[in-house]
């Protein structure tokens, strides 16, 4: 199922607020928002909500122990997902065939 134009624009607005759009896609969205009151309102509303959440909710930094545990789990996950690489087979020497 493909998203409708409105659904796609709403996703682009959210991606823009998260800093996930490349320059070309962002320019396309900015041009669209300039002419679309609905998307402009959505962008403004979500930006305001994001600001309120960042400024009103408490922030708790991770402890060094938590950071170390997360880093270890990530390293283990990365190591287990890497394919095993074996040494390439050595080519067998070919007998010289003189003519």
C-alpha positions as CSV (number, residue, x, y, z in Angstrom):
1,X,0.0,0.0,0.0
2,X,1.5,3.3,-1.0
3,X,1.0,6.4,1.1
4,X,-1.2,9.2,-0.1
5,X,0.3,12.6,-0.9
6,X,-1.0,13.9,2.4
7,X,0.5,11.0,4.3
8,X,3.8,11.3,2.5
9,X,4.0,15.1,3.3
10,X,3.2,14.4,7.0
11,X,6.0,11.9,7.1
12,X,8.4,14.4,5.4
13,X,7.4,17.1,7.9
14,X,8.3,14.7,10.8
15,X,11.5,13.7,9.1
16,X,12.4,17.3,8.6
17,X,11.9,18.1,12.3
18,X,14.1,15.1,13.1
19,X,16.9,16.4,10.8
20,X,16.6,13.3,8.6
21,X,16.1,15.0,5.2
22,X,18.8,15.7,2.6
23,X,19.1,19.2,1.2
24,X,17.1,18.4,-2.0
25,X,14.2,16.8,-0.2
26,X,14.2,19.5,2.5
27,X,14.0,22.2,-0.3
28,X,11.1,20.3,-1.8
29,X,9.3,20.2,1.5
30,X,10.0,23.9,2.2
31,X,8.5,24.8,-1.2
32,X,5.5,22.7,-0.5
33,X,4.9,24.1,3.0
34,X,5.0,27.7,1.5
35,X,1.9,26.9,-0.5
36,X,0.1,24.5,1.8
37,X,-1.6,25.8,4.9
38,X,-2.3,22.4,6.3
39,X,1.3,21.2,6.1
40,X,2.5,24.5,7.4
41,X,0.2,24.2,10.4
42,X,1.4,20.6,10.9
43,X,5.0,21.6,10.8
44,X,4.4,24.5,13.3
45,X,2.4,22.3,15.7
46,X,5.0,19.5,15.7
47,X,7.9,21.9,16.1
48,X,6.1,23.6,19.1
49,X,5.4,20.2,20.6
50,X,9.0,19.1,20.2
51,X,10.2,22.3,21.9
52,X,7.8,21.9,24.8
53,X,8.9,18.3,25.3
54,X,12.6,19.2,25.2
55,X,12.2,22.1,27.6
56,X,9.6,20.7,30.1
57,X,10.6,17.1,30.6
58,X,13.5,16.2,33.0
59,X,16.7,15.0,31.4
60,X,18.6,12.2,33.0
61,X,22.1,11.4,31.7
62,X,23.1,7.8,31.5
63,X,25.5,6.6,34.2
64,X,29.0,5.5,33.1
65,X,28.0,1.9,34.0
66,X,25.0,2.1,31.8
67,X,27.0,3.6,28.9
68,X,29.6,0.8,29.2
69,X,26.9,-1.9,29.3
70,X,25.2,-0.5,26.2
71,X,28.6,-0.2,24.4
72,X,29.4,-3.8,25.2
73,X,26.0,-5.1,24.0
74,X,26.4,-3.1,20.8
75,X,29.9,-4.5,20.2
76,X,28.6,-8.1,20.9
77,X,25.7,-7.6,18.5
78,X,27.9,-6.2,15.8
79,X,30.4,-9.0,16.2
80,X,27.7,-11.7,16.0
81,X,26.1,-10.2,12.9
82,X,29.3,-10.1,10.9
83,X,29.8,-12.8,8.3
84,X,32.6,-15.2,9.0
85,X,35.4,-14.8,6.5
86,X,37.5,-17.8,5.8
87,X,40.9,-17.7,4.0
88,X,40.6,-18.1,0.3
89,X,41.5,-21.5,-1.1
90,X,45.0,-21.6,-2.5
91,X,45.0,-22.3,-6.2
92,X,46.5,-25.6,-7.2
93,X,49.6,-25.4,-9.4
94,X,49.0,-26.4,-13.0
95,X,51.3,-28.6,-14.8
96,X,53.2,-26.9,-17.6
97,X,52.0,-28.1,-20.9
98,X,54.6,-27.6,-23.5
99,X,53.8,-27.7,-27.2
